[in-house]
Amino acid sequence: MKKLDDFLRAARPAVPDLPEDFSQRVMSEIAKGDLAIAPVMAARQPIRWPSLLGGILLLLLSLVTVNNIVFEIQMNGSLEMLYFGTRFLKDVFTYIPFDLILPALIVTAFSAWLMWHSKALKRGIAVILLGSFLTTGFGGAALAATGINDTLQAAIIQEKREWPLVSWFFKERARYFVHHPNFRMGRVEKTEGRLIWIIDPRGERSRIELPEGMRVREGQVVSLAGVAADDLFRVSSGHHCNPGRVGRYFHHMSPMSPGMNGNMRGHHRMMGGSRRMIQ
């Protein structure tokens, strides 16, 4: 009876006997063929420059758009309502510029696809897409933090410059637009005990009744939450605003005095009404 080793030995293919000069003969044949190693660069696919340049330009466009999104949120005044906690949280979303956010997402995604299609980046589409979104997100926020928007806004709103498209954006979008029946923000014009008068960044005056213990001075900027009754706004809670932070809301009012004429008041009411209002 055969053992298991015998079966395995029989099933194993036999190794052929090679001549002693086998290796020399193989090398001789290779030498006759005149083989050469191809350069690494020759094996790579050529870079598609139109796709790469198009992707970079669209990425820059997305970065500028994110910068504009950040600046509009800073300018429209909606963040002031967050100082009262979650009470106005759902109202803040009304003032988020989704009409800019959606195009920024689409353009960034298309930019990432173009850069991947260009063969210049040896990475997967998912990695390039993630990198593109991080670049536009952090880059746009960093650009907004440089102060370039504040410089442009001050010059354009005060009509020192007139640039196509850029002037339209800063005049029509980068303004204070918050309008809420239970929220007021403005600069204190006059005080009479618990009664004060404030003027908001649109140039509209409000008569305010403060709660016991709250004191303000003329010239201060305050944010107030409460209830409106006829021509009086009764405050339930409020806080003093940092003048450096909220001063940007009043940039376009700098040449105007508290007694500005009725035509200018109508202009600012019209500009405020062109945006969304919370009823």
Phi, psi and omega in degrees: 000130182286145176273167180299323180298324180294318178297317180296318180297322181288327181281340183286131179293144182284140177276123182291151177279120182264146177293158184295328182266023184298313182296321179294324180293322178296314180296326178294321179292322178296320180295324179295328181285347178055050181284146178221150179279127180289140177302150181297321183295330181290337181278343182279151176283143181295148179288134177269094188297320178302320179293319180295312180295320177298320178296319180294317180296318178293326177295319177295321177297319178295321180298315178295323179295318177297321175302317179293324177299312180299316183293321179295320178296321178294327187273330189283353174087356184295331181294336179297330180290338180289344177292348176262019178081214185274001184303319182252017187301313181293333179286330180297324182298335179298333185258006175283128185283075179295337179290346172259329183294314182298311176301323180297320178295316182294314182295321178295317178297317179293324177298316178298319180296319179296318180292324175292319181291338181287345181068011179279333181251117181275063179221163178287161182298326181294319180293316180295321179297314179297316179297323179294316180294322178294321180296312181291322181294302182288323179294318178295319178294321179294321178296321178294331182281350182286341182094359180296326179294320180295322178295314179296318182296318181296320182288318186283316181298323178276008173060035171280336179227156175221103181244133179303141179067309180297314179298319178301314183300309186288332179280321187266335186248317188275063177224171176282122185234000186295130175219110182219136183296339182249019181221137174223145172215136180181176180268134183288123179262321187209145178230139173219084183067237179276352177265132177225162174238129179239156174239125184275173183296348175273352181092011182264136180268149176223141175265127191238139172250116183278154174284165178300135175094344180268127182235141177225163177237155178299137181097340178287153174252129184233150171248134189226141173241140182177210184228135178270134176225108186057239181261014181242136177249113181269121187274134173260328177203155181195170177207159178275136182268147174291120185298329178293327182281317186267355180300332181296334180294334186257011182304314185285354179260000186302324179277004185254143176264164178305334180261038183299155188287167184295329179297316180293323177299315179297323179298316182288327175295322179294318180295319178294325182286347180285349179255177181293144175236145176264121179259000000 
